[in-house]
Structure formats: C-alpha cells, structure tokens
Amino acid sequence: MNAISILINLHTEKGDGIIVQAPVFFEFRLTIMDNKRKVVRNPLKLVDDHYQMDFDDLEEKAANPRTRMLILCNPHNPVGRVWKREELQRVAEICIKHQVLIIADEIHSDIVYPGYQYIPFASISEAAAQQSFSCLSPAKTFNIASVTDAMIVIGNEPYRQQYKEFVGRYLFHKNNAFSTIAMETAYREGGAWLDELLVYLQANLDYLENYLKDSIPKVKVIKTEGTFLAWLDFRELGIETKALEKFIAQEARIAINPGYWFGRQGAGFARMTIACPRSMLKEGLSRLEKAVNGLEGNG
C-alpha cells in the first residue's frame, strides 16, 4: 500500500477522483481518503455467481476531467475474479481515451485456479504499459507479509525516474537484508511449494463449495477464480448488515471480514480465507452450520 499512496501523491492532486471497483479491498478507499482525494465508485455487477465490470459506468466516471486514476485489483480481492484479456483491454481503452492512470494491484497474481489465467495489465498493449503501474509482492503467495519487500513495474521511463527519485529522497528503498534474501529465495526456490499450495487451496475451495451446497444452502459462495479468499453471500438469511456481523462473530464464533468493509456493495456478504488447514476450515463451517440451523429453528 505504500507504493499506491506514493503514486497517488505523485500523479494526482487533492480533490482529484480515483476510481475503485467495489466491493473491493477497503485499504484502497482509506488510502484515497487519507490523501484527501475523492473516492469514485465504479461498482461491479453480480451476474449469477460471478462479478462483471460495468464498462458504461466506468466510461462515464473516467470522462470526468477531475478523475485522474483507477486502482485495478487483479485477481480481485474479495470477489475472486481473474479478469480476462478482453476485459482488461476494455479498461485500457477507456482509461487511455480519458487519460486516466491505472494502478494495477496484482499482489494475488500467483494464486489462480485451473481454467483461468492471470494477465498482467501492462502486457495488454504498449499504451497500457505506458499509462500503468503494476504492484506485486511475495507476501500473499508465500505467506511472508512481515517481509517488507515488494515490486513495482513502471514501463513509462519519466514516471519510473520520478518514482525512484521520490523513494530515494525519503529512504523508502532501504529494505533490510533479510527481506531481500527472503523474497529472492521464495521466487527462486518456491515453485514446487507453490504448486502444492495451489492443489491444497483448490481442494479447500471444493470442500467449501460442497459443504455450503449440502449443509448450508442459504449461504452461497461466489465463483472463485483466484486468490485464497472466498466471498460468501449471506443475503438469503435476511439479516441486516450489522446484525449479520454480530451473528457471525457471536453465534457462529468465526472470524471473517464483514462485507460492508469493502463498500456498500458488500452488504450481506463476508470474506473468508481458505488459506488454512482443512481441519480449521471444517471446524469453521461446522460452527456456521450450527448457528444457521439455530437461527432457522428460532425463526
């Protein structure tokens, strides 16, 4: 998030609009507001069991001359979409047309399930590369969030020099020796481990989907294409947003993120991580089942 905050300060002014595609990682919204910029929402559309971009709305928002930037999340946290090439091409066309810069948060890019493909935004076209900043890190892939190293890919030479000068001035580039070695080792030596991880995560995802379908049918999981996060749909329970948060924490006794954190479009949903031992996932789902059964019994 440091890189995103730096880019916001380098390329926008106070009061400028920055587009987010809600429901989306809440730190985007908070960082925009902390930097005195305006959050411009381009809500995703839920169609059946997956989300789609609203390109007409994106075009309208991007056309505003005070809209200067879009934060694109790919794979998307929390809804799990891995955007297709044609979707990214349309985003690029709109943003290039209206001179809107793109920050591509691609931190979950290594966690993609069979049948889907992560497409780096900067690979869409040379024009897209010149107008975007790609942010990546080993933190999610290898569970080393405390290691502070990350990467930013900037194809535009003047922008790259501007960024380097800024981080050099404030010593942001002074990482510790351990973190650099940890990142390099993870990428050089972690391939086999990552392959095993993806198999395990897919099995956890399958278990989650089957358990909900068979035992808690009123709770749905949105189709997950990437990330180790599952976006659960509790709307059929008919519980108000704050009451749902309390129900999950106090009745089900599980710690998952309430959907409204990710924007008003997340009301009635919650984000669950599946990057855990299957025994923990089973226990959490068992608790949720008992809580839902108790709710229905009292209704």
Secondary structure, DSSP 8 states (H G I E B T S, - for coil): -HHHHHHHHHH--TT-EEEE-SS--HHHHHHHHHTT-EEEE---EEETTEEE--HHHHHHHHTSTTEEEEEEESS-TTT-----HHHHHHHHHHHHHTT-EEEEE-TTTT-B-TT-----GGGS-HHHHHTEEEEE-SHHHHT-TTS---EEEE--HHHHHHHHHHHHHTTTT---HHHHHHHHHHHHH-HHHHHHHHHHHHHHHHHHHHHHHHH-TTSEE----BSSEEEEE-GGG---HHHHHHIIIIIS----EEGGGG-GGGTTEEEEE--S-HHHHHHHHHHHHHHHHHHHHH-
